[in-house]
Amino acid sequence: MTEATNSPWKVLIVDDHEMVRMGLRTYLMLDSRFEVIGEASGGKDAIDKLERGEYQDQLPQIVLMDLMMPDMDGVQTTRALINRYPELRIIILTSFLEDEKVVEAIEAGAVSYVLKTVSAEELIYAMQGAIKNMPVMSSDVSQALTRGLRKRSASHEVEGLTEREREVLLLIAEGRNNKDISDELHISIKTVKTHVSNLLMKCELEDRTQLAIYAHRKGWVKEG
């Protein structure tokens, strides 16, 4: 997609709240650099309108995408739209700042992740960056992205536990002490302690109780 020099940039607003859509449209109407060519009340609505060719040769250049919507959320919709129309520049515009959601949105193909608390000038700046495919994020969002990526990396490491470490972890979750684990797995108590230390390090936890809780939360322990 090439940047328009004389004609306004085409914008599609996707949000399940009519008042939000109205507010964005009203504000952008005051800026001659932008033209809101359509609105959608949700992800499915946006996809349907684009696939029906509702905008014909006026494919939007920028999509302002809400995150939390009832039919398809912003991440799902972004992924679907980018797969169909890779030239779109999608900005997630939301009230929610969750580490994992920021990571998911960027992975789905969003150019930027912007909070609805930003000023009008900051939103325009993000939209200008989107045309050039340049991410624009506040420090809070950047930090959330960094935290989310670190958590993702740590999660992948935990999933890579050795078979023996997983066995020890499950026995810890059952309330077994080192002697019980030693007898169950036919290994020395010293080896059990080594496995426990490795588990604490890999899972970034401090004690056996936290390991047990972690195993339960991961769904690795059969209840009952």
Stockholm file with secondary structure:
# STOCKHOLM 1.0

chainA/1-224         MTEATNSPWKVLIVDDHEMVRMGLRTYLMLDSRFEVIGEASGGKDAIDKLERGEYQDQLPQIVLMDLMMPDMDGVQTTRALINRYPELRIIILTSFLEDEKVVEAIEAGAVSYVLKTVSAEELIYAMQGAIKNMPVMSSDVSQALTRGLRKRSASHEVEGLTEREREVLLLIAEGRNNKDISDELHISIKTVKTHVSNLLMKCELEDRTQLAIYAHRKGWVKEG
#=GR chainA/1-224 SS CCCCSSSCEEEEEECSCHHHHHHHHHHHHTCTTEEEEEEESSHHHHHHHHHTTTTTTCCCSEEEECSCCSSSCHHHHHHHHHHHCTTCEEEEEESCCCHHHHHHHHHHTCSEEEETTSCHHHHHHHHHHHHTTCCCCCHHHHHHHHHHHHHHHHHHHHHTCCHHHHHHHHHHHTTCCHHHHHHHHTCCHHHHHHHHHHHHHHHTCSSHHHHHHHHHHTTCSCCC
#=GC SS_cons         CCCCSSSCEEEEEECSCHHHHHHHHHHHHTCTTEEEEEEESSHHHHHHHHHTTTTTTCCCSEEEECSCCSSSCHHHHHHHHHHHCTTCEEEEEESCCCHHHHHHHHHHTCSEEEETTSCHHHHHHHHHHHHTTCCCCCHHHHHHHHHHHHHHHHHHHHHTCCHHHHHHHHHHHTTCCHHHHHHHHTCCHHHHHHHHHHHHHHHTCSSHHHHHHHHHHTTCSCCC
//
